[in-house]
Each structure stands twice: as structure tokens, then as C-alpha cells.
Amino acid sequence: MPVKPRPKKSAVAPRAKRPHAFPLATVRADLLDYCERLRDRDGPHGAYRMAVRARCDLYSSCDVAILRTVIGENLKKSLGGGARAEWSNHINSFAAHDFGGPRDGSYVDTLGHSPLHANGMVIGALGVLGGRQAQPVRLYDSFAGPGQVGPWLESLDWSGAWRSSHLFWGGVHCFSFSARATTDWLAATFSWLEANLDAQSGWWRAGVAYDDRHQGLGGAVHLLPLYEHHGKIFPLPERVIDSVLALQLPRGSWLEPRNASENRHVMHYLELDALYALVLMRRFAPDYRAGDIATAARRYGRLVRDYYGKQARELYRLHPHMVLAAAGTFGGLHQLLPDEFVDAVAWSDIFSDRRFYLTREVERL
């Protein structure tokens, strides 16, 4: 009997099977339960703490307002005016006082962050609550003029760009939406940024050696929202995409763990940074390495699915500031893979959501 010829194999490789949809509604419910556990039931509305029985702190209250917005809640609609006023007043109770001395509008109890970073957190929270800052902010004074912003940017330590860029985010970026910011100031800021952008990596600052592998990405994402929110075209989206994809570790995350906790917890701010950069750069260069971006997001998404399935309880023991990073990371996956990380409401993140940068509406002049 003649042997039948074997069918020829297709030259086209079969498509990888997509994972089942991950229900973000379940995560949203978990996050809201977590926030409720940390609420001070005997305190003013908006008083939150880092853990059960711990004291209430500034960042917890700001983090929860921002987190609930990221996962789709509109606090101006879901809360009454009295509750939002209580929350805003609680945040403003952390405004710094100098016993009769001059006030600069800064806030205390900042979880180790700089006054400018805390300023950004307060602006984000008060913006979604409809509140106003307690005092005029004088933290901007050293870079508020068109001739000042360049020298101030020059003075930052760009070898530690991730850390230094927090000053830009809560300072320059927030100030750019202040009633005090002029068109000349904004032009001077963009002029410095583009003159100091590294043409090979898409990071800041050109010619500077970084302290470690994380600094370029961690630094750039605090500067990139200035382009997004002012409608400016970023000149090197392809280089940023290349850099973010090259930085991804084999297991799918971007942060190289320094200890056992970082190794277990895989939803750090650097992961949020990477996803935000890919979301934004894909908008500027929609046809560039689209398949590689999706592959990178799915690889990280698999890691997140496994982590959340096994260690969600451990996640919800962290400070709200770290849980906010996880919420924004889910938001980034939702934006990159909407058919896989699904919800009936849209999730955002701390960088792309313009509602967190309503400086003009919340400032006191």
C-alpha cells in the first residue's frame, strides 16, 4: 500500500493563544475593600492610615483619593460636597507652619519624599476632590521665570534622574498649569528639554552616566507628561520604545530586585513607568514595533496574573502609596491590552490623567 505523503507544514507560525480575560472589576472591589479597612471611622472623611491601628498620614489620604480616581470613580459625583470638603481640610491639616515665620505652601509628613513631590500629591488629590491648597506655594519661586527654569534644571543631579525627576514632576510640571506660568516660561522649559534629550535612548539627560539601569526610565516618565498634557509632539518616540523594551527583564518586569520583598512584589513604580511610556509613545508612533509592545505587555501581564493570584494578600499589607503603583500598573495593562485586562469602566494612571494636575483650580495666589 503506498504511503500517503505527510501534509506540508504551514510556513506561517500559529498565533500564540491569548490568555483568558482578567477581570479588573474583581481587583477594583479588592482595592475599595482595602481602602475601607484603612479609613479612620472616627475621624474626618478622607482620613486614611497606612495600616490598621496605625496613625493617619498625609500620603495615605492623597493616595486613596488618587487611587479611587484611577480605578474609575469620580469623587465629585460619588461624594457629597461636605464629605469632599472634610477630606480636603484633612489634607490641608498637614500644611507646614513655621510658628509665625514665612510659609512656603509645603506639606509635612511626606513619607520621605521631597516637599515638591508632596506638592504634586496634594495637587492631584485636591484636584479630584474640588478642594484648594491651604497656602500660596512658594516652592516654585526658584524656577518660575523664563530665565530661571534652565539653570534650575541644570542644577539637578541627572545621574540619579529617577529621584531628581520627582522635583520636576511636583515642581515644573505642576507649575506649568499654574496661573503664574507664562507662554515664555513654557517655551524656555521645552527648549531646555529638547536641547538635553539623549538622541540614542530618548532619556534625560544627554551625556550623563546614570547611577544604575533604572534611572533613564524612572527619570523620563516624570518629564514626558509635560509633552502629553500641553499637546506637544515628543521628538523621539521610537527611541523610547526601544529603550523600554530593552530594559524589560526575562521574567517580564522592569525593576531589578534588590531584596526579597522587591523580588516577590512585581508591581513597583518602575513597572508603571514602563507601561505609561509605552502607552504614550505608541500614540506618537502607532506603527512602530506594535507587535513587540503587545508581546512585552503580555509577558508582564502573565507575571501580574500569577502574582495577584498568589500574593494579593501581601500586596494589601503595603502602604497605600505602593498600592497606588499597583492600581496604576493595572491601568497601564488595561490601556495596552483592553481585551485581556477588562472592566466596564476605564482605568487610568497617575501620569496620563489630566485630572491630577489642576494646579490653577486648587492653588491660592
C-alpha positions as CSV (number, residue, x, y, z in Angstrom):
1,M,0.0,0.0,0.0
2,P,1.5,3.4,-1.0
3,V,2.4,5.7,1.9
4,K,0.4,8.9,1.9
5,P,2.5,12.0,1.8
6,R,2.5,14.0,5.0
7,P,0.8,17.3,4.8
8,K,3.1,20.2,4.4
9,K,3.6,22.4,7.4
10,S,2.3,25.9,7.1
11,A,5.1,28.5,6.7
12,V,3.1,30.8,9.0
13,A,3.7,30.1,12.7
14,P,0.5,29.6,14.6
15,R,-0.6,32.6,16.7
16,A,0.0,32.3,20.4
17,K,-3.2,31.6,22.3
18,R,-4.3,34.7,24.2
19,P,-4.9,34.2,27.9
20,H,-8.4,34.4,29.2
21,A,-9.7,37.8,30.2
22,F,-8.5,39.1,33.6
23,P,-11.5,40.7,35.5
24,L,-10.3,44.1,36.7
25,A,-13.7,44.5,38.4
26,T,-12.6,42.0,41.0
27,V,-9.4,44.0,41.6
28,R,-11.4,47.2,41.8
29,A,-13.6,45.6,44.6
30,D,-10.4,44.4,46.4
31,L,-8.9,47.9,46.2
32,L,-12.0,49.5,47.6
33,D,-12.2,47.0,50.4
34,Y,-8.5,47.7,51.2
35,C,-9.2,51.5,51.3
36,E,-12.2,50.9,53.6
37,R,-10.1,48.9,56.1
38,L,-7.6,51.8,56.3
39,R,-10.2,54.5,56.8
40,D,-10.4,56.2,60.2
41,R,-14.1,55.6,61.0
42,D,-13.9,58.1,63.9
43,G,-12.1,60.8,62.0
44,P,-13.0,63.2,59.3
45,H,-13.9,61.9,55.9
46,G,-10.7,61.2,53.9
47,A,-8.6,60.3,56.9
48,Y,-6.7,57.2,56.0
49,R,-3.8,55.3,57.5
50,M,-1.0,53.0,56.2
51,A,-2.2,50.0,58.2
52,V,-4.9,49.1,60.7
53,R,-4.2,50.8,64.0
54,A,-1.5,53.0,62.5
55,R,-1.8,56.7,62.7
56,C,-3.4,58.6,59.8
57,D,-0.9,60.3,57.4
58,L,-0.8,62.7,54.5
59,Y,0.2,60.4,51.8
60,S,-2.4,57.7,52.6
61,S,-5.2,60.3,52.3
62,C,-3.8,61.6,49.0
63,D,-3.1,58.1,47.7
64,V,-6.6,56.9,48.3
65,A,-8.2,59.9,46.5
66,I,-5.9,59.4,43.5
67,L,-6.3,55.6,43.6
68,R,-10.1,55.7,43.6
69,T,-9.9,58.0,40.6
70,V,-7.5,55.8,38.7
71,I,-9.9,52.8,39.0
72,G,-12.8,54.8,37.6
73,E,-14.5,56.6,40.4
74,N,-15.5,60.3,40.0
75,L,-15.2,61.6,43.6
76,K,-17.0,64.8,42.7
77,K,-20.1,62.7,41.8
78,S,-19.8,59.9,44.3
79,L,-19.3,62.1,47.3
80,G,-21.3,65.0,48.6
81,G,-19.8,68.4,49.0
82,G,-19.5,68.1,52.8
83,A,-17.5,64.9,52.6
84,R,-15.2,66.3,49.9
85,A,-14.6,69.5,52.0
86,E,-13.7,67.3,55.1
87,W,-11.3,65.3,53.0
88,S,-9.7,68.5,51.6
89,N,-9.4,70.0,55.0
90,H,-7.8,66.9,56.4
91,I,-5.2,67.0,53.7
92,N,-4.6,70.7,54.4
93,S,-4.2,70.0,58.1
94,F,-0.7,68.7,57.1
95,A,0.3,72.2,55.7
96,A,3.7,73.3,57.2
97,H,3.7,76.0,59.8
98,D,6.8,77.9,61.0
99,F,5.4,79.4,64.2
100,G,4.8,82.8,62.8
101,G,7.6,82.7,60.2
102,P,7.0,82.8,56.4
103,R,5.1,80.0,54.9
104,D,6.1,78.4,51.6
105,G,3.0,76.3,51.0
106,S,4.7,73.0,51.7
107,Y,3.3,70.0,53.5
108,V,4.7,67.8,56.2
109,D,4.6,64.0,56.8
110,T,5.8,63.2,53.3
111,L,6.8,59.6,53.6
112,G,10.4,60.6,53.0
113,H,9.7,62.4,49.8
114,S,10.7,66.0,48.9
115,P,8.3,69.0,49.5
116,L,7.9,69.3,45.7
117,H,6.8,65.6,45.4
118,A,4.3,66.1,48.2
119,N,3.1,69.2,46.4
120,G,2.3,67.1,43.4
121,M,0.5,64.5,45.5
122,V,-1.6,67.2,47.2
123,I,-2.5,68.9,43.9
124,G,-3.6,65.5,42.5
125,A,-5.8,64.7,45.5
126,L,-7.3,68.2,45.9
127,G,-8.0,68.4,42.2
128,V,-10.3,65.4,42.1
129,L,-11.9,66.4,45.4
130,G,-12.6,70.0,44.3
131,G,-10.5,71.5,47.1
132,R,-7.9,74.2,47.3
133,Q,-4.4,74.3,48.9
134,A,-4.0,75.8,52.3
135,Q,-1.4,78.4,51.4
136,P,0.2,80.0,48.3
137,V,3.0,77.8,47.1
138,R,6.4,79.5,47.1
139,L,8.3,76.3,46.2
140,Y,8.1,77.3,42.6
141,D,10.0,80.6,43.1
142,S,13.4,79.3,42.1
143,F,12.3,78.3,38.6
144,A,9.2,80.4,38.0
145,G,10.8,82.8,35.5
146,P,11.7,82.0,31.8
147,G,15.4,82.8,32.7
148,Q,15.3,80.7,35.8
149,V,14.0,77.3,34.7
150,G,17.0,76.4,32.6
151,P,19.6,77.0,35.4
152,W,17.3,75.2,37.9
153,L,17.1,72.1,35.6
154,E,20.9,72.3,35.1
155,S,21.3,72.1,38.9
156,L,19.5,68.7,39.3
157,D,21.5,65.6,39.8
158,W,20.8,63.8,36.5
159,S,22.9,60.8,37.4
160,G,20.1,60.0,39.8
161,A,17.4,61.1,37.3
162,W,14.7,58.9,38.8
163,R,15.0,60.6,42.2
164,S,15.6,64.1,40.8
165,S,12.7,64.0,38.4
166,H,10.3,63.9,41.3
167,L,11.2,67.6,41.7
168,F,10.4,68.2,38.1
169,W,7.1,66.3,38.4
170,G,5.8,68.1,41.5
171,G,7.5,71.3,40.6
172,V,7.9,72.2,36.9
173,H,5.1,70.0,35.6
174,C,2.6,71.2,38.3
175,F,3.7,74.8,37.9
176,S,3.1,74.6,34.1
177,F,-0.6,74.6,34.9
178,S,-0.4,77.4,37.4
179,A,-1.9,80.8,36.7
180,R,1.7,82.1,37.2
181,A,3.2,80.1,34.3
182,T,3.6,82.2,31.1
183,T,4.0,81.1,27.5
184,D,7.6,82.3,27.5
185,W,8.3,80.2,30.5
186,L,6.8,77.1,28.9
187,A,8.8,77.8,25.7
188,A,12.0,78.1,27.7
189,T,11.2,74.8,29.5
190,F,10.6,72.8,26.3
191,S,13.7,74.4,24.7
192,W,15.9,73.1,27.6
193,L,14.3,69.6,27.5
194,E,14.9,69.2,23.8
195,A,18.4,70.5,23.9
196,N,19.3,68.0,26.6
197,L,17.4,64.9,25.3
198,D,19.6,62.0,24.5
199,A,19.2,61.1,20.8
200,Q,20.1,57.4,21.3
201,S,17.9,56.5,24.3
202,G,15.2,59.1,24.4
203,W,16.1,59.7,28.1
204,W,17.3,62.8,30.0
205,R,20.0,64.0,30.4
206,A,22.3,63.6,27.4
207,G,26.0,63.0,28.4
208,V,25.3,61.9,32.0
209,A,26.3,58.5,33.3
210,Y,23.4,57.0,35.4
211,D,23.8,55.5,38.9
212,D,22.0,52.3,37.7
213,R,19.9,50.8,34.9
214,H,16.7,52.3,36.2
215,Q,17.5,56.0,36.2
216,G,16.7,56.7,32.5
217,L,13.2,55.3,32.5
218,G,12.4,56.4,36.1
219,G,13.5,59.9,35.3
220,A,11.9,60.3,31.8
221,V,8.4,59.4,32.8
222,H,8.2,62.4,35.2
223,L,9.1,64.7,32.3
224,L,7.0,63.1,29.5
225,P,3.6,64.2,30.8
226,L,4.6,67.8,30.1
227,Y,4.5,66.9,26.4
228,E,1.3,64.9,26.7
229,H,-0.7,67.5,28.7
230,H,0.5,70.5,26.7
231,G,-0.2,68.9,23.4
232,K,3.5,68.8,22.3
233,I,4.9,66.2,20.0
234,F,7.7,64.2,21.6
235,P,10.5,64.0,19.0
236,L,11.9,60.6,19.8
237,P,9.1,58.1,20.4
238,E,10.9,55.2,18.6
239,R,14.0,55.5,20.8
240,V,11.9,55.5,24.0
241,I,10.1,52.4,22.8
242,D,13.4,50.7,22.0
243,S,14.8,51.6,25.4
244,V,11.8,50.5,27.4
245,L,11.6,47.1,25.6
246,A,15.4,46.6,26.0
247,L,15.1,47.2,29.8
248,Q,12.5,44.5,30.4
249,L,13.8,41.6,32.4
250,P,13.3,38.0,31.3
251,R,10.6,37.4,33.8
252,G,8.6,40.3,32.4
253,S,9.1,43.1,35.0
254,W,11.4,46.1,34.7
255,L,12.7,46.7,38.2
256,E,15.8,44.7,39.1
257,P,15.1,43.4,42.6
258,R,17.5,44.4,45.4
259,N,15.9,42.3,48.1
260,A,13.4,39.5,48.7
261,S,10.4,41.9,49.1
262,E,11.1,43.5,45.7
263,N,11.5,40.1,44.2
264,R,8.1,39.0,45.4
265,H,6.3,42.2,44.7
266,V,6.3,42.8,41.0
267,M,4.1,45.9,40.6
268,H,6.5,48.7,41.5
269,Y,6.5,52.2,40.2
270,L,9.1,51.3,37.5
271,E,6.6,48.9,36.0
272,L,4.0,51.6,36.0
273,D,6.7,53.9,34.4
274,A,7.4,51.4,31.6
275,L,3.7,50.8,30.8
276,Y,3.0,54.6,30.7
277,A,6.0,55.2,28.4
278,L,4.7,52.5,26.0
279,V,1.2,53.8,26.1
280,L,2.3,57.4,25.3
281,M,4.9,56.5,22.8
282,R,2.6,54.2,20.9
283,R,0.3,57.2,20.5
284,F,3.2,59.2,18.9
285,A,4.4,56.3,16.8
286,P,1.5,53.9,16.4
287,D,3.1,51.7,13.8
288,Y,6.5,51.3,15.4
289,R,7.1,47.8,17.0
290,A,3.4,47.4,17.8
291,G,3.8,43.6,18.0
292,D,6.8,43.9,20.3
293,I,4.9,46.2,22.6
294,A,2.0,43.8,22.8
295,T,4.3,40.9,23.5
296,A,6.1,42.8,26.2
297,A,2.8,43.8,27.8
298,R,1.5,40.2,27.7
299,R,4.8,38.9,29.2
300,Y,4.4,41.3,32.1
301,G,0.7,40.6,32.3
302,R,1.3,36.9,32.8
303,L,3.7,37.8,35.7
304,V,1.0,40.1,37.2
305,R,-1.7,37.5,36.9
306,D,0.4,34.9,38.7
307,Y,1.5,37.4,41.4
308,Y,-2.0,38.7,42.1
309,G,-3.4,35.1,42.2
310,K,-0.8,34.1,44.8
311,Q,0.1,37.2,46.7
312,A,-2.7,39.7,46.6
313,R,-3.0,39.4,50.4
314,E,0.7,40.5,50.7
315,L,0.1,43.4,48.3
316,Y,-2.7,44.7,50.5
317,R,-0.4,44.9,53.5
318,L,1.7,47.6,51.8
319,H,1.3,51.4,52.3
320,P,-1.3,53.0,50.0
321,H,1.5,54.7,48.1
322,M,2.7,51.3,46.9
323,V,-0.8,50.0,46.3
324,L,-1.4,53.1,44.1
325,A,1.5,51.9,42.0
326,A,-0.2,48.6,41.6
327,A,-3.5,50.3,40.6
328,G,-1.8,52.4,38.0
329,T,0.0,49.3,36.7
330,F,-3.3,47.6,36.2
331,G,-4.4,50.8,34.5
332,G,-1.4,50.6,32.1
333,L,-2.2,46.9,31.2
334,H,-5.9,47.9,30.7
335,Q,-4.8,50.6,28.2
336,L,-2.3,48.4,26.4
337,L,-4.4,45.2,26.4
338,P,-8.0,46.2,26.8
339,D,-9.3,42.8,25.6
340,E,-7.3,41.0,28.3
341,F,-7.4,43.2,31.3
342,V,-11.1,44.1,31.1
343,D,-13.5,46.2,33.0
344,A,-16.7,48.1,32.3
345,V,-15.1,51.3,33.4
346,A,-11.9,52.9,32.1
347,W,-8.8,52.7,34.3
348,S,-6.1,55.5,34.1
349,D,-2.8,56.1,35.8
350,I,-1.0,58.9,37.7
351,F,0.8,60.3,34.7
352,S,-1.7,60.4,31.9
353,D,-4.8,61.5,33.9
354,R,-5.0,65.3,33.5
355,R,-7.4,65.5,36.5
356,F,-4.4,65.1,38.8
357,Y,-2.8,68.3,37.5
358,L,-5.4,71.0,38.1
359,T,-3.0,73.5,39.6
360,R,-4.8,76.6,38.6
361,E,-8.0,75.3,40.1
362,V,-6.5,74.3,43.5
363,E,-3.8,76.9,44.1
364,R,-4.0,80.0,46.2
365,L,-2.2,83.1,44.8
